[in-house]
């Protein structure tokens, strides 16, 4: 049986080992959002439209990224990161083999920047 001190140490270590998808190091960065826009235009606009409002397509359903109420898999930055990295639903393919974590966080920052004003990055 673990002592209370050992248990506290274990809980602290586990809590400290946050995964990349748990914490967005650049969530509030306009610079990251600008970098994410280039990736978005290269990889995402075909389905989600250049403006993020999604294109109508009979073959698949893309989310309107300007309206978080339309998100099916979570609106928090970590949930958006996870959807990009690991895919979402039947139509959103994973990008974990095409983008590294920093590029995905930049993309998350861009997606936040085209949504409601209160979610947009504020810092440079």
C-alpha positions in Angstrom: 0.0 0.0 0.0 1.3 3.5 -0.9 1.9 6.0 1.8 0.0 9.3 1.5 3.3 11.0 0.5 4.0 8.5 -2.2 0.5 8.8 -3.5 0.8 12.6 -3.6 4.0 12.2 -5.6 2.4 9.8 -8.0 -0.6 12.1 -8.6 1.8 15.0 -9.1 3.9 13.1 -11.7 0.8 11.9 -13.6 -0.7 15.4 -13.6 2.6 16.9 -14.8 2.7 14.5 -17.8 0.2 16.5 -19.9 0.0 15.4 -23.5 0.4 17.9 -26.3 -3.4 17.7 -27.0 -4.2 18.8 -23.4 -2.5 22.2 -23.5 -2.3 24.7 -26.4 1.0 26.5 -25.9 0.0 29.1 -28.6 -3.8 29.3 -28.2 -3.8 33.1 -27.9 -1.3 33.8 -30.6 -2.2 35.9 -33.7 1.2 34.9 -35.1 0.4 31.2 -34.8 -3.0 31.9 -36.4 -1.3 33.5 -39.4 0.9 30.4 -39.8 -2.1 28.2 -39.3 -3.9 30.0 -42.1 -1.3 28.9 -44.7 -1.8 25.2 -43.6 -5.5 25.6 -43.6 -5.6 27.0 -47.2 -3.3 24.1 -48.3 -5.1 21.2 -46.6 -8.5 22.2 -45.2 -10.3 24.6 -47.6 -11.4 21.9 -50.0 -13.9 20.6 -47.4 -14.3 23.6 -45.0 -14.2 26.4 -47.6 -11.7 29.2 -47.8 -13.8 31.2 -45.3 -14.3 28.2 -42.9 -18.1 28.1 -43.5 -17.9 24.7 -45.2 -18.9 23.8 -48.7 -22.0 21.8 -49.5 -21.1 18.5 -50.8 -23.2 15.4 -51.4 -20.3 13.1 -50.7 -19.4 14.3 -47.1 -20.4 16.7 -44.4 -17.9 19.3 -43.3 -18.3 21.4 -40.2 -18.8 25.1 -40.4 -15.7 26.2 -38.5 -16.9 29.7 -37.9 -19.8 28.4 -35.7 -18.7 26.4 -32.7 -22.3 25.4 -32.0 -22.0 23.2 -35.1 -18.9 21.3 -33.9 -19.7 17.6 -33.2 -16.6 16.7 -31.3 -15.9 19.5 -28.9 -15.2 23.2 -29.0 -12.2 23.5 -26.7 -8.8 23.9 -28.3 -7.8 20.4 -27.1 -10.9 18.8 -28.8 -10.2 20.7 -32.0 -6.5 19.5 -31.9 -7.7 15.9 -31.4 -10.1 16.1 -34.3 -7.4 17.4 -36.6 -4.7 15.0 -35.4 -6.8 11.8 -35.1 -9.8 12.5 -37.4 -13.4 13.0 -36.5 -16.5 11.1 -37.5 -16.5 9.2 -40.9 -15.4 12.1 -43.1 -12.6 13.9 -41.3 -9.4 12.0 -41.9 -6.5 12.2 -39.4 -3.6 14.6 -40.1 -1.1 13.1 -37.6 1.0 11.8 -40.5 1.0 15.1 -42.4 1.4 17.7 -39.6 3.4 17.9 -36.4 1.9 19.0 -33.1 3.1 22.6 -33.6 1.5 22.8 -37.0 -1.8 21.4 -35.6 -1.8 24.0 -32.8 -1.2 26.7 -35.4 -4.2 25.4 -37.3 -6.2 25.4 -34.0 -5.3 29.0 -33.5 -6.4 29.9 -37.0 -9.7 28.1 -36.5 -10.3 30.0 -33.3 -9.4 33.2 -35.2 -12.3 32.8 -37.7 -14.9 32.0 -35.0 -16.7 34.2 -32.6 -14.8 37.3 -31.4 -14.5 36.1 -27.8 -12.6 33.0 -28.9 -10.1 34.8 -31.2 -6.4 35.0 -30.4 -5.5 38.3 -28.7 -1.7 38.2 -28.2 1.0 38.6 -30.8 
